[in-house]
Amino acid sequence: MTDHDFETDSAQLVRVGRLTKPHGIKGEVKVQPDFGPAEDFLNYREILLVSPESELRRDFKVERCRFQGDLVILQLAGIGDRTAADDLRGTEVWVDRDLLPELAAGKYYWHDLIGLRVETEKGRKLGRVETLLATGGHDVLVVLDDGREYLIPLADEFLRNVDLAAGLLTVADVPGLFEIND
């Protein structure tokens, strides 16, 4: 465990991945990143593991980081064998927001978009961003409102404005895109 107090910084924490399973017999773990290139994990020297099913919240120093395709393989301090690594299976990986790489103008982290109100250019209220889906071509916003679901490609031709301060995402009025769910 580290001396970083993740509890006091909870507003600053961002989920960056999920631990899928152990790797090998020496305690390494495989992580599926939530977004961005796997190489971003080189910036994370301390992580917090949180179990969605239990009360587990435990912080670790990252001793080693390497890659296997799009997956990240981490060696965590205090995890020295496969059994200890397996006990962490399914935990979420959280880091301090300040460790995230700066994005280019017009690019956003998924966690910044979730919860935003979504309206069309003409002012039609569609709901709020519930989640995003990763697809081969581009990501897709999942917008929910009163039982209706809208799937909006997260592409320049659909996005008109993202105002994080106002909590509003404005999308283009594309004929037929929204009427299918009415």
SULSUL-V822146 format. One record per helix or strand. SS is the DSSP state (alpha for helix, beta for strand). FROM is the first residue (numbers start at 1). LEN is the number of residues. If there is no record, write none. Layout:
<<SS | FROM | LEN> <SS | FROM | LEN>>
This chain:
<<alpha | 6 | 7> <beta | 13 | 11> <beta | 28 | 6> <alpha | 38 | 6> <beta | 46 | 5> <beta | 57 | 12> <beta | 71 | 6> <alpha | 82 | 5> <beta | 92 | 5> <alpha | 97 | 3> <alpha | 110 | 4> <beta | 117 | 4> <beta | 125 | 9> <beta | 140 | 6> <beta | 148 | 6> <beta | 159 | 5> <beta | 168 | 4> <alpha | 179 | 3>>
